[in-house]
Amino acid sequence: QVQLVESGGGSVQPGGSLRLSCESLKTLMNYYTIGWFRQAPGKEREGVSCIHTSDGSTYYPDSVKGRFTISRDYSKNTVYLQMNSLKPEDTAVYYCAAETYGSSCFLGNYKGMNYWGKGTLVTVSS
């Protein structure tokens, strides 16, 4: 059953920005954490951000820290990923995922996430 729906992907030039949205069909407080993961061709899926739904604490790996920002809007049951200063190596399918409890999201461990969206493609190219 689909619970998360991503949108906002597209093509952008290096240095550009995109904002991804992840709409939850359930209230955000149904989940412990919600995160964004990405998978480039031939590579393993990796975590790029995570947010704790109640206290708003966040996680970013060094590869995106200072460029990506995750946020949540309870009124819209939506989590956003603002991506700035995009690089060609950011090209990937981006997935939204939710965790009902645990530390997988904050460890960037996709295998521990419980619910997934279908993904949205981000292409960074000149």
Salt bridges, closest charged atoms under 4 A:
GLU46 OE2 - ARG38 NE 2.71
ASP55 OD1 - HIS52 ND1 3.54
ASP62 OD1 - LYS65 NZ 3.40
ASP90 OD1 - ARG38 NH1 2.84
ASP90 OD2 - ARG67 NH1 2.74
